[in-house]
Amino acid sequence: MPHETAPASVLVVDDDEIMRVSLVDRLRMEGFETLAAPDLASARKLLRKQDIDLVITDIRLPDGDGRALFEEVCRSAPGTPVILMTAYISVADAVALTKAGAVDYLTKPFDLDEFVAKARLAIDRLQDLRASSMTAPDGTEAPAGSVILGRSAALHRIEKIAARIRAVDSPILLSGESGVGKKVVARFIHRNSSRGAGPFVAVNCAALAPGVMESELFGYEKGAFPGADRRRIGRFEQAQGGTIFLDEVGEIPLTSQVRLVRVLQEREVVRLGGAQPVALDVRVISATQVDLENAVAAGGFRTDLFWRLNVIQIPIPPLRKRPEDILFLARRFVVEQARQIGRPITGIAAAAEERLLHMEFPGNVRELRNMIERAVALAAGPRIQDYDLLFDEAAADDPVPDEATLDLKTQVEDAERAAILRALDETDGALQSAAALLGVSRKTLWEKMRRYDIDRHE
């Protein structure tokens, strides 16, 4: 069963008592654990005493500047999101602060629903980063029971299946396009199974030449063939007590498929050149991007092998079919790559996230990871901007937006968001009526609401 998580803790810093109490009360109503401070000194004491998940601070405080607190949080607790509030900030200053690492800003007076939406978005991003920090740079070292695959219903379903078959050794067949993350899912199933403490041995069947396939999978004895000057333990034996992952299993030649069927049926292997069978205690997970049923019909894959591998079939949809996972994975990859190459990249700017959400990703998760790795290497500031994601020749020649362009874009987005909120308020959250009021389609309105993290029920 997934473990219960403690409510996120939020520190509100504002010298205006009415404002401070209003914000604290609203956050507590939303389920946050909330602390409050009227000045910098009090805020610093609270930050020293306990861990805070989100800091929301006014810029003008009686004993200093909230920006100083923001800078201290960046130094002492990197990754902790900070939202700045003020009635006096210019758009240029706000853009500069968000470039410096602040996750967002609020211009007073602001709508409480907008305030909660920004707080929730900041906490969501923090939770994604923390999920990433539980993984090694290859994204595989999460503790058993962790929910780390993604946010989409499809991946939550896979997590539930993994929990149900935790103690079952039935073969699993993962299907899906190239780059959807079949190996990550296989490793997740392994780690969250009763075999999780055992080895996970991955074999890319497409990368093995037909002449070495059997010696690689089943091993060989000394003298089994010219050049075999010592005994070699095959991949099946290496996986004893754990899991063997046969990636691109559809690429195994027919001649080797015959022997693989026998190994799976007898649960034992005989090394090439040997006579003594070795009993196997191995769970088999295989993966394919081709339709094995069609391959069986065409005579390119054995029927008996197909049915031995396809006991539990788990399809993995392409990334374009599960957009909820795009930002979850992108944020994780930022953490992994920044840690790996030692760059102080703290996140992804809103405009860059918006660009990612509108991409098709024909190369699936592999393409997304590649894009983020490149962006982390190229980013000039602490957060990846939308232009950092561009990589083709035409895009590379485009000028980087200047401060004035970014300022104007921010003003347009603020005005658009305010118009949507007003339309929803006037129509009591009825999307069709609000869309008609704004002169856009219902689909366009829904996309804009998702972009600005607007919940009509609030």
VEXMARTOR-70763 format. One record per residue (C-alpha): residue in one letter; x, y, z. Coordinates in steps of 0.2 Angstrom, whole numbers, plus 5000, padded with zeros to 4 digits. Example, Ala and Ser with C-alpha at 12.3 -4.5 7.8 and 13.67 -1.06 7.14 Angstrom:
2
A506249785039S506849955036
// end
This chain:
458
M500050005000P500750174996H501250275012E500350425018T501250585014A501250735027P500450895021A501551025013S502151155024V502051335019L502851495027V501951655024V502951815028D501951985028D501952125040D500052165035E499152065049I497452055040M498351995024R499451875033V497951795043S496851785027L498251695017V498551575032D496751535034R496451505016L498051385015R497451295030M495751265022E496651195007G497551065018F499251145020E500251155036T500451345037L501651455047A501651645048A502951775051P502751965051D504552005047L506251945041A506951905059S505451795063A505451705046R507351665048K506951585065L505651475058L506651425043R508051375055K506851275066Q505951165054D505951115035I504851225024D504151165008L503651335001V504051515006I502751655001T503451825006D503052005004I504552104997R504352255008L504552205026P504852315041D506652255044G507252225027D506852165009G505952005005R507151974991A508551955004L507551815012F507351734994E509151734991E509551655009V508251515005C509151494988R510751464997S510251375012A508851265005P509151254986G507551194977T506351264990P505151364980V504851544984I503351654978L503551844980M502151964984T502152154982A501052304977Y502552394970I503552284959S503752324940V503552184927A505452204923D505852174941A504652024942V505451944927A507151974934L506751884950T505951734941K507451724931A508551724947G507551574953A505951634961V504551514955D503251654954Y502651824960L500951894965T500552084962K499452154976P497952154976F497751974970D496351844969L496451714983D496051574970E497551634960F498551634976V498051454980A498351394962K500151464962A500451384979R499851214973L500851224957A502451264966I502151114978D501751004963R503451054956L504351024972Q503550844974D504150804956L505850864961R505850754977A505350604967S506750634956S508050654970M507550474975T508350414959A510050384953P510550474937D509850334927G508150354936T508150174943E508650184961A506950214969P506550124985A505249984984G503450044984S503850214977V502650284965I503850354952L503350314935G502250464931R500550554934S499550484920A498150354923A499050234911L500650234922H499650234938R498750074931I500449994929E500950034946K499449954953I499749794942A501549794949A500849794967R499649654962I500949534955R502249574967A502449394973V502049314956D503349254944S502249244928P503149314912I502749484907L502749564890L502849754888S502349824872G502450004865E503350114853S505250144854G505750264868V504150244879G505150184894K504949994893K506549964902V506050094916V504450004918A505249834918R506549894932F505049964942I504149804942H505749714947R506149824961N504349824968S504249634967S504849494980R506349484969G506849664971A508449624981G509049514967P509949564951F509049644936V509949594920A509449684904V509849614887N509549714871C509149574859A509249684844A511049724848L511649544848A512249464832P511349304828G513049204830V513249264848M511449264854E511449094862S513149104870E512649274877L510949214884F511449034889G513349044892Y514648914886E515948794893K517848814889G518148734872A516348744866F516948834850P518548914844G519049054855A518048994870D519648984881R518648994898R516848954904R515649104903I514049124913G512549174902R511349314906F510049194912E511249124925Q511749304930A509949344934Q509749204946G508649254960G508049404951T507449464934I508049454916F507349584904L507349534886D507149694877E506649694858V506249504860G505549504843E507249524835I507849354842P508149234827L507049084824T508548964827S508749044845Q506949044848V506848854849R508148844863L507348994872V505648904872R506548754880V507348854893L505748944898Q504748774898E506048674908R506648824919E508448764917V509848804905V511248704897R512748804893L513448784875G514648644875G514048574891A512948434897Q512448474914P510848574916V510748724928A509148754937L508548934935D507649044948V507249184936R505749294932V505649344913I505049514907S505149544889A504749694878T504349734860Q503949874849V503349764835D501649674835L502149494839E500449424834N500749484817A502549414817V501849244822A500649254808A502049304796G503049154802G504449264810F504049224828R503649054836T501849034842D502448934857L503749064862F502449204860W501249114872R502549084885L503149264885N501349344884V500649284901I500349454907Q500449594894I500649774898P500449904885I501350064887P500550214878P501650334868L502050504877R500850604866K499450494873R499850534891P500250724892E500150724911D501850634912I502750764901L503150894914F503350764928L504750674918A505450844911R505750904929R506450744934F507650744920V508250924924V508650864942E509650714935Q510550804922A510950954933R511650844946Q512650734933I513550884925G513650994940R512551144934P511551254945I509851224936T508351234947G506851204936I505951254920A505151414916A503251424913A503451464895A504651324892E503451204901E502051264889R503151234874L503451054880L501551024883H501251064864M502550954857E502150784849F503750684854P503850554841G505350484850N504350474866V505250484883R506950464875E506750614864L506150714879R507650664890N508850714875M507950884874I508150914893E509950854893R510350984879A509351124888V510251094904A511951104895L511451264886A510351364899A511151534903G510151554920P509551444934R507951394925I507751324907Q506851444896D505751404881Y507151454869D508351334877L507351194870L507551244852F508851144843D508651144824E509651254813A508151384810A507851394829A509751404833D509751564822D508351644831P508851784843V508651754862P507151854868D507752014876E507052084893A505752194884T505052044875L504951944890D504052084900L502752114886K502451924885T502151924904Q500952064903V499951984890E499851814899D499351904915A497952004906E497351834897R497251744914A496251884922A495051884908I494751704909L494451714928R493251854926A492251754912L492151604923D491651714938E490251794928T489651624921D489851524938G491151414930A490051354915L491451324902Q490351344886S489551504892A491351574897A492051524881A490651614871L490951774882L492751764878G492451734859V493451564859S493051384857R492751274873K494251174868T495351334868L494651394884W495051224892E496851224886K497051404892M496451354909R497651204910R499051324905Y498651444919D498251314931I496451374933D495151264942R493351314937H492651234953E493651354964
// end
